[in-house]
Amino acid sequence: MVIRLHCYSSQLVLFDLINNKKFKHILFHIMYGLVVPAELEHLLLSNSDIVDAAVVPYPDEDAGQIPMAFVVRKHGTTITGTQVMDFIAKQVGLYKKIQRVVFIDSIPKSITGKILRRELVNYALFHTVTEL
């Protein structure tokens, strides 16, 4: 039996009572459902023109939050934000579509390799990004 707990910090914690395991998935709420950034990142990385990617929530007046992607292009490619959004739109439901794309040189990560999402959210909120 698996118990799902939704925490205030937008983290979903699953407890597997039989196997005594705990699984934590980062997610965020949008108007029509829940978005798991790792799912969208996995899809983004399946594109041969993308080297690395991270998905974070971005504030939106209508939906509350929308998925926003930070993408590192493969050297020598010219993939556009529209192409990235179309690539994901073909594979996910309407509410999971990426609505904003920013191209950066590298995704900020901790020493252990975890994506530093707070830095990306702060960057999106406090910088004027022309590709938004």
Steps between C-alpha positions, in 0.01 A plus 500: 500500500630846407391815684518835321564813706493848351722734696472878519833534320352353176673170553321172460618236742412136445537250781502133406386331821582149381859565394570781749616735226443871463491669159503876461401665175523872442191632328299816466132577473348675204138582434411167342726251673844412627822529303803285581802686360705180473247362251531803272879507541518136392300584187718803427816292529362254246543775238838461329549880483478541880797424727343587837172641626312601813132583550378740768168667583449854371226729635198552275194716562253251354639159600692596814816332368615371163788271402810687389804325350865596521678328213864446406533459124733248343800683352432602142122460508247777453191357669256777593269546795199436277650172382561394861141584598361316196718196573358472853143591399480192277579273796309638800157618603389859458577610856855359490608690190809713546400861454835678533850402392833659591827387346798506737861380491466254789244382755608591856555184703618410849814299568286185498350587160156614615348787303497824699144592411481796737779673306311447174173628649678809635664557163163481325332733748767767530656522154359633180532208265432576135422138414216474751 
